[in-house]
C-alpha cells in the first residue's frame, strides 16, 4: 500500500504544485542555467528551481526534498522508522547519482582550481546517505537499470513486502541535470534541436532532458491499517524484461516491452481490459515512441482505443533514472484525483497503429480504478508496474486540491 508521496521536479516542488501542472498541462521545461550550453544541440531542460552548487551532490539535494515530503505525508519520522528496525527497507533508483560532484571536480581540474578532496560520491553512496536520513536499518538496494530504474524500485519494494522481508519500504529515485548527460545525448543526436518535446507526434524531433526526485512510502496493508495510515493506492504487480537487442536502440517490434507489460498484468492478476490509464514512457524520440505504440497495440488490442494513454515527460522533461518514480507519483495522483494527465505538445499523433486513445494537451477527467506505468531504457532494460485505487479501510485522498 502506498501511504506517502513526495516530489521535486521542474514543474513543481511539492505534490500540490506538481499535480496542478499535470491537470493544466503546463510544462516545467525552460532554459538551462546550471552550466554553459554553448555548442550543444539544445539549450533547454526540465531544470528544478533550486540553488546550483557543488557543496552537496545535486542528486542528494533533490532527493532529500522529495524524501522529507514523502515521510511527512505518510506520518513517519526517521526516529519512528528506526524503531521498526530491520523490518524497514530502502530502494533507490538513479542513473548518474553522485556525478554532479564528479563534474565539478573535472571542471576545477580544467580550470586549474583546487578540486574538492571529497569529490567521489558514488551511486551506492547516495542510497546509503538517504537510507540513513530516513532511519532505515533494513535492506537497502540501488537500481541503476538506466531509465527503467525508477519503475524497477517499485517492484523491489513490492517484493520486499510480499516476500515477508519488510513491513515498510521507502522507495524512489533522483536524477540531477549534469553536463555529462546533456553532452552524451547531444552526441547521440537524441536531443530536440527546437527544445520542444512532442511524444507520439508525427513531427517529433527528439527528447528534452529533465531532473527531479520522487519518493513513495510503501507498507504492508495490515501494518498501514494498524497505525491508522491514509492509503492512496495498492501496488498490484510489475514486470521487468530486456530486449537483448542493442545498447541504445529498442527492439523495433517491442519484444521486451511486450513481455514486461504482459508480465505485469500476470503478476497483478488482471486482464488487459482492466487498465483504465497507461502512463507511457513516451520520450519523443523517433524509434522509441513507434516501438511503444506498436507494443501497446500487441498487448491491449482493441482495448487501446478505450483506455487513456499519455506521456508526461513533455511536462517534467526526461528525468532518466528517476523518471519511473516520478511517473509512479503521477499515477497515484491520477488515481486519487480522477484525471488522466495530458501529453503536452502532441498535435498530430503518429498513424499506423490502429486507434489508440492518446490524451492530447489537456487533462481528461475520469474515474480510474487501475493504471499501468511504463519505463523503457538503454540496454534494452524495460519495466512496467500496475497500481490500483484503494477503497478499503484507511482510504484517503492526496494532499492536493483540485485546481
C-alpha positions as CSV (number, residue, x, y, z in Angstrom):
1,X,0.0,0.0,0.0
2,X,1.3,3.5,-0.9
3,X,0.9,5.7,2.2
4,X,3.0,8.7,1.3
5,X,4.3,10.6,-1.7
6,X,6.9,13.4,-2.3
7,X,8.1,15.0,-5.4
8,X,10.6,17.7,-6.5
9,X,10.5,18.5,-10.2
10,X,10.9,21.2,-12.8
11,X,7.1,21.6,-12.9
12,X,6.5,21.5,-9.1
13,X,8.5,21.4,-5.9
14,X,5.8,19.5,-4.0
15,X,2.8,17.2,-4.7
16,X,0.3,20.1,-4.9
17,X,2.1,22.2,-7.4
18,X,3.2,19.1,-9.4
19,X,-0.4,17.9,-9.6
20,X,-1.6,21.3,-10.7
21,X,0.7,21.3,-13.7
22,X,-0.4,17.8,-14.7
23,X,-4.0,18.9,-14.6
24,X,-3.3,22.0,-16.7
25,X,-0.7,20.6,-19.0
26,X,1.8,23.3,-18.0
27,X,5.4,22.3,-18.8
28,X,8.4,22.9,-16.5
29,X,10.9,23.0,-19.3
30,X,12.9,26.1,-19.7
31,X,16.5,27.5,-20.4
32,X,19.4,25.6,-18.7
33,X,21.3,27.8,-16.3
34,X,23.2,25.2,-14.4
35,X,26.1,25.2,-16.9
36,X,27.2,26.6,-20.2
37,X,25.3,25.0,-23.1
38,X,27.2,26.7,-25.9
39,X,27.6,24.3,-28.8
40,X,25.0,21.8,-27.6
41,X,22.1,20.7,-29.7
42,X,19.6,22.1,-27.2
43,X,19.7,24.8,-24.5
44,X,16.6,23.8,-22.5
45,X,15.7,21.2,-20.0
46,X,13.4,20.5,-17.1
47,X,15.6,22.2,-14.6
48,X,14.5,22.3,-11.0
49,X,14.3,25.8,-9.4
50,X,16.8,25.1,-6.6
51,X,20.2,26.6,-6.0
52,X,23.0,25.3,-8.2
53,X,26.2,24.4,-6.3
54,X,28.8,21.8,-5.7
55,X,28.7,21.7,-1.9
56,X,26.1,18.9,-1.9
57,X,25.7,16.4,-4.7
58,X,22.6,17.7,-6.7
59,X,21.1,14.2,-6.8
60,X,21.1,14.2,-3.0
61,X,19.8,17.8,-2.8
62,X,16.8,16.9,-5.0
63,X,16.2,13.5,-3.2
64,X,16.2,14.9,0.3
65,X,13.4,17.3,-0.6
66,X,11.2,14.6,-2.0
67,X,12.1,12.2,0.7
68,X,11.2,14.6,3.5
69,X,7.8,15.2,1.8
70,X,7.0,11.5,1.5
71,X,7.8,10.7,5.1
72,X,5.8,13.7,6.4
73,X,2.9,12.8,4.1
74,X,2.9,9.2,5.4
75,X,3.1,10.4,9.0
76,X,6.6,8.9,9.6
77,X,9.7,10.4,11.1
78,X,13.2,9.0,10.8
79,X,13.1,8.1,14.5
80,X,9.9,6.2,14.1
81,X,11.2,4.3,11.1
82,X,14.4,3.5,13.1
83,X,12.1,1.9,15.7
84,X,10.9,-0.6,13.0
85,X,14.5,-1.8,12.8
86,X,15.3,-4.3,10.1
87,X,11.7,-4.5,9.0
88,X,12.1,-1.2,7.2
89,X,13.7,-1.3,3.7
90,X,15.0,1.3,1.2
91,X,15.1,1.1,-2.6
92,X,16.7,3.8,-4.7
93,X,16.9,4.5,-8.4
94,X,19.3,6.7,-10.3
95,X,21.4,6.6,-13.5
96,X,24.2,9.2,-12.6
97,X,23.8,9.8,-8.9
98,X,26.9,11.4,-7.5
99,X,28.1,12.6,-10.9
100,X,27.5,16.3,-10.3
101,X,30.3,16.3,-7.7
102,X,32.4,14.4,-10.3
103,X,31.7,17.0,-12.9
104,X,32.6,19.8,-10.5
105,X,35.9,18.1,-9.9
106,X,36.6,17.8,-13.6
107,X,35.8,21.4,-14.2
108,X,38.0,22.5,-11.3
109,X,40.9,20.5,-12.7
110,X,40.3,22.0,-16.2
111,X,40.3,25.5,-14.7
112,X,43.4,24.8,-12.6
113,X,41.4,25.3,-9.4
114,X,41.8,23.4,-6.2
115,X,39.4,20.5,-6.5
116,X,37.1,19.2,-3.8
117,X,39.0,16.4,-2.0
118,X,35.8,14.5,-1.3
119,X,34.6,14.6,-4.9
120,X,34.0,10.9,-5.4
121,X,30.4,10.3,-4.2
122,X,29.2,7.2,-6.0
123,X,25.9,5.6,-6.8
124,X,25.6,3.4,-3.7
125,X,26.8,6.3,-1.5
126,X,23.6,8.2,-2.5
127,X,21.4,5.3,-1.3
128,X,23.3,4.8,1.9
129,X,23.1,8.6,2.7
130,X,19.4,8.7,2.0
131,X,18.5,5.5,3.9
132,X,20.3,6.8,7.0
133,X,18.4,10.1,6.7
134,X,15.2,8.1,6.6
135,X,16.1,6.0,9.6
136,X,16.1,2.7,7.6
137,X,18.2,-0.1,9.1
138,X,16.9,-2.9,6.9
139,X,17.7,-3.9,3.3
140,X,19.0,-1.1,1.1
141,X,19.3,-1.5,-2.6
142,X,20.2,0.7,-5.6
143,X,18.8,0.1,-9.0
144,X,20.7,1.6,-12.0
145,X,18.9,0.0,-14.9
146,X,19.0,3.3,-16.8
147,X,15.6,4.9,-17.5
148,X,13.8,1.8,-16.2
149,X,15.3,2.1,-12.7
150,X,12.6,4.3,-11.1
151,X,9.9,1.8,-12.0
152,X,12.0,-1.1,-11.1
153,X,12.3,0.0,-7.5
154,X,8.5,-0.1,-7.2
155,X,8.8,-3.8,-8.0
156,X,11.7,-4.2,-5.5
157,X,9.5,-2.6,-2.8
158,X,6.6,-4.8,-3.6
159,X,8.8,-7.9,-3.4
160,X,10.4,-6.9,-0.1
161,X,6.9,-6.7,1.4
162,X,5.2,-9.7,-0.2
163,X,8.2,-12.0,0.4
164,X,8.0,-11.0,4.1
165,X,11.3,-9.2,4.3
166,X,9.9,-5.8,5.3
167,X,6.7,-4.2,6.6
168,X,7.7,-0.8,5.3
169,X,9.8,0.3,2.3
170,X,10.9,3.8,1.4
171,X,11.4,3.8,-2.4
172,X,12.1,6.4,-5.1
173,X,14.6,7.9,-7.5
174,X,16.6,11.0,-8.1
175,X,18.5,12.4,-11.0
176,X,20.4,15.6,-11.5
177,X,20.8,17.6,-14.7
178,X,24.5,17.5,-15.4
179,X,26.6,18.4,-18.4
180,X,27.8,14.8,-18.8
181,X,24.3,13.7,-19.7
182,X,23.5,16.7,-21.9
183,X,26.8,16.1,-23.8
184,X,26.1,12.4,-24.2
185,X,22.6,12.8,-25.6
186,X,23.8,15.7,-27.8
187,X,26.5,13.3,-29.2
188,X,23.7,10.7,-30.0
189,X,21.6,13.4,-31.7
190,X,18.8,12.4,-29.4
191,X,18.0,16.0,-28.1
192,X,15.3,18.0,-29.7
193,X,17.0,20.9,-31.5
194,X,14.0,23.1,-31.1
195,X,13.7,22.4,-27.4
196,X,10.1,21.2,-28.0
197,X,9.2,17.7,-26.7
198,X,6.2,16.1,-28.5
199,X,5.8,12.4,-27.6
200,X,4.0,10.3,-30.2
201,X,3.6,13.3,-32.6
202,X,4.3,12.7,-36.3
203,X,6.7,15.7,-36.2
204,X,8.6,14.8,-33.0
205,X,12.3,15.5,-33.2
206,X,13.9,14.3,-30.0
207,X,13.8,14.4,-26.2
208,X,14.3,17.1,-23.7
209,X,16.2,16.1,-20.5
210,X,15.0,16.9,-17.0
211,X,15.9,16.4,-13.4
212,X,14.0,15.7,-10.3
213,X,13.2,13.3,-7.5
214,X,10.2,11.3,-6.2
215,X,9.7,9.1,-3.2
216,X,6.9,6.9,-2.1
217,X,6.3,5.1,1.3
218,X,5.0,1.6,0.7
219,X,3.6,-0.6,3.6
220,X,2.1,-3.9,4.2
221,X,-1.7,-3.5,4.4
222,X,-2.1,-4.7,7.9
223,X,0.8,-2.5,9.0
224,X,-0.7,0.6,7.5
225,X,-4.2,-0.1,8.8
226,X,-3.0,-0.8,12.3
227,X,-1.3,2.6,12.6
228,X,-4.3,4.4,11.0
229,X,-2.5,5.4,7.9
230,X,-4.1,7.1,5.0
231,X,-3.7,4.8,2.0
232,X,-3.6,6.2,-1.6
233,X,-3.2,3.1,-3.8
234,X,-2.0,-0.5,-3.9
235,X,0.9,-1.8,-6.0
236,X,-0.7,-4.8,-7.7
237,X,2.2,-6.2,-9.7
238,X,5.2,-5.4,-12.0
239,X,7.2,-6.8,-14.9
240,X,10.8,-6.4,-15.9
241,X,12.4,-7.7,-19.1
242,X,15.2,-7.0,-21.6
243,X,15.2,-6.5,-25.4
244,X,18.7,-8.1,-25.8
245,X,18.8,-6.1,-29.0
246,X,21.1,-3.0,-28.9
247,X,23.0,-0.8,-26.5
248,X,20.7,2.2,-27.1
249,X,18.0,1.4,-29.7
250,X,15.0,-0.7,-28.7
251,X,13.8,-3.8,-30.4
252,X,11.6,-2.3,-33.2
253,X,9.0,-4.9,-32.6
254,X,8.8,-4.1,-28.9
255,X,9.7,-7.6,-27.7
256,X,10.9,-6.6,-24.3
257,X,8.2,-4.0,-23.8
258,X,5.5,-6.6,-24.6
259,X,7.0,-9.1,-22.2
260,X,7.2,-6.5,-19.4
261,X,3.6,-5.4,-19.8
262,X,2.3,-8.9,-20.0
263,X,4.4,-9.9,-17.0
264,X,3.0,-7.0,-15.0
265,X,-0.6,-7.9,-15.9
266,X,0.0,-11.6,-14.9
267,X,1.7,-10.6,-11.7
268,X,-1.1,-8.2,-10.8
269,X,-3.8,-10.8,-11.7
270,X,-5.7,-8.5,-14.0
271,X,-6.7,-8.7,-17.7
272,X,-5.6,-6.0,-20.2
273,X,-9.2,-4.7,-20.2
274,X,-8.8,-3.7,-16.5
275,X,-6.3,-1.0,-17.3
276,X,-8.0,2.4,-17.3
277,X,-5.0,4.6,-17.9
278,X,-1.4,4.0,-19.1
279,X,1.4,6.4,-18.3
280,X,3.6,5.7,-21.3
281,X,7.4,6.0,-21.5
282,X,7.0,8.3,-24.5
283,X,10.4,10.0,-24.9
284,X,9.5,11.9,-28.1
285,X,12.3,10.1,-30.0
286,X,11.6,8.6,-33.4
287,X,12.2,4.9,-32.7
288,X,11.2,4.6,-29.0
289,X,7.7,6.1,-29.5
290,X,7.0,4.0,-32.6
291,X,8.1,0.9,-30.7
292,X,5.9,1.7,-27.7
293,X,2.8,2.3,-29.7
294,X,3.4,-1.0,-31.5
295,X,3.9,-2.8,-28.2
296,X,0.8,-1.3,-26.7
297,X,-1.2,-2.5,-29.7
298,X,0.1,-6.0,-29.3
299,X,-0.7,-6.2,-25.6
300,X,-4.0,-4.4,-25.4
301,X,-5.5,-4.9,-28.9
302,X,-8.9,-3.2,-29.2
303,X,-8.7,-2.0,-25.6
304,X,-6.1,0.5,-26.6
305,X,-8.9,2.5,-28.1
306,X,-10.7,2.6,-24.7
307,X,-8.0,3.2,-22.1
308,X,-6.4,6.6,-21.8
309,X,-2.7,6.8,-22.8
310,X,-0.3,9.8,-22.3
311,X,3.3,10.6,-21.7
312,X,4.0,13.3,-19.1
313,X,7.7,13.7,-20.0
314,X,6.9,16.8,-22.1
315,X,5.8,18.4,-18.7
316,X,8.7,17.1,-16.5
317,X,11.4,16.5,-19.0
318,X,13.0,13.1,-19.3
319,X,14.5,12.5,-15.8
320,X,16.3,9.3,-16.7
321,X,16.7,7.0,-13.7
322,X,14.2,9.0,-11.7
323,X,11.5,9.1,-14.4
324,X,9.8,5.9,-13.4
325,X,9.4,7.1,-9.7
326,X,8.1,10.5,-10.8
327,X,5.6,8.7,-13.0
328,X,4.5,6.4,-10.2
329,X,3.6,9.6,-8.3
330,X,1.8,10.8,-11.5
331,X,-0.1,7.5,-11.4
332,X,-1.1,7.9,-7.8
333,X,-2.3,11.4,-8.4
334,X,-4.3,10.3,-11.5
335,X,-6.0,7.6,-9.4
336,X,-6.8,9.7,-6.4
337,X,-7.7,12.9,-8.2
338,X,-9.6,11.2,-11.0
339,X,-7.9,12.6,-14.1
340,X,-5.7,11.5,-17.0
341,X,-2.7,13.8,-17.5
342,X,-2.2,15.1,-21.0
343,X,0.6,14.6,-23.5
344,X,1.7,18.2,-23.7
345,X,2.8,19.3,-27.2
346,X,1.0,16.4,-29.0
347,X,-0.7,17.8,-32.1
348,X,-0.6,15.2,-34.9
349,X,-0.5,11.6,-33.4
350,X,1.6,9.1,-35.3
351,X,-0.5,7.0,-37.6
352,X,-0.4,3.3,-38.5
353,X,-1.1,1.8,-35.1
354,X,-4.9,1.5,-35.2
355,X,-7.0,3.6,-32.9
356,X,-5.0,4.4,-29.8
357,X,-6.6,6.8,-27.2
358,X,-3.9,9.4,-26.6
359,X,-4.7,12.2,-24.2
360,X,-3.6,15.4,-26.0
361,X,-2.6,18.7,-24.4
362,X,-5.4,18.9,-21.8
363,X,-6.2,16.6,-18.9
364,X,-9.3,14.4,-19.1
365,X,-11.4,13.9,-16.0
366,X,-12.0,10.2,-15.5
367,X,-12.8,7.8,-12.6
368,X,-9.8,5.5,-12.7
369,X,-9.5,2.1,-11.0
370,X,-6.3,0.6,-12.3
371,X,-3.3,2.2,-14.1
372,X,-0.1,1.0,-15.6
373,X,3.2,2.9,-15.9
374,X,5.9,2.0,-18.4
375,X,9.7,2.7,-18.4
376,X,11.9,1.6,-21.3
377,X,15.6,2.2,-21.3
378,X,19.0,1.9,-22.9
379,X,20.5,-1.6,-22.9
380,X,17.0,-2.9,-23.5
381,X,16.0,-2.5,-19.9
382,X,12.2,-2.4,-19.6
383,X,9.8,-2.3,-16.7
384,X,6.1,-1.9,-16.2
385,X,4.1,-1.5,-12.9
386,X,0.4,-1.6,-12.1
387,X,-1.3,0.4,-9.4
388,X,-4.9,0.2,-8.1
389,X,-7.0,2.8,-6.4
390,X,-7.5,1.8,-2.8
391,X,-11.1,1.9,-1.4
392,X,-10.8,-0.1,1.8
393,X,-10.2,0.9,5.4
394,X,-7.9,3.8,5.7
395,X,-8.7,5.2,2.2
396,X,-7.5,8.8,1.7
397,X,-7.1,11.4,-0.9
398,X,-3.9,13.3,-1.8
399,X,-3.0,16.5,0.0
400,X,-3.6,18.3,-3.3
401,X,-6.6,20.4,-4.1
402,X,-8.5,20.4,-7.3
403,X,-7.2,23.3,-9.5
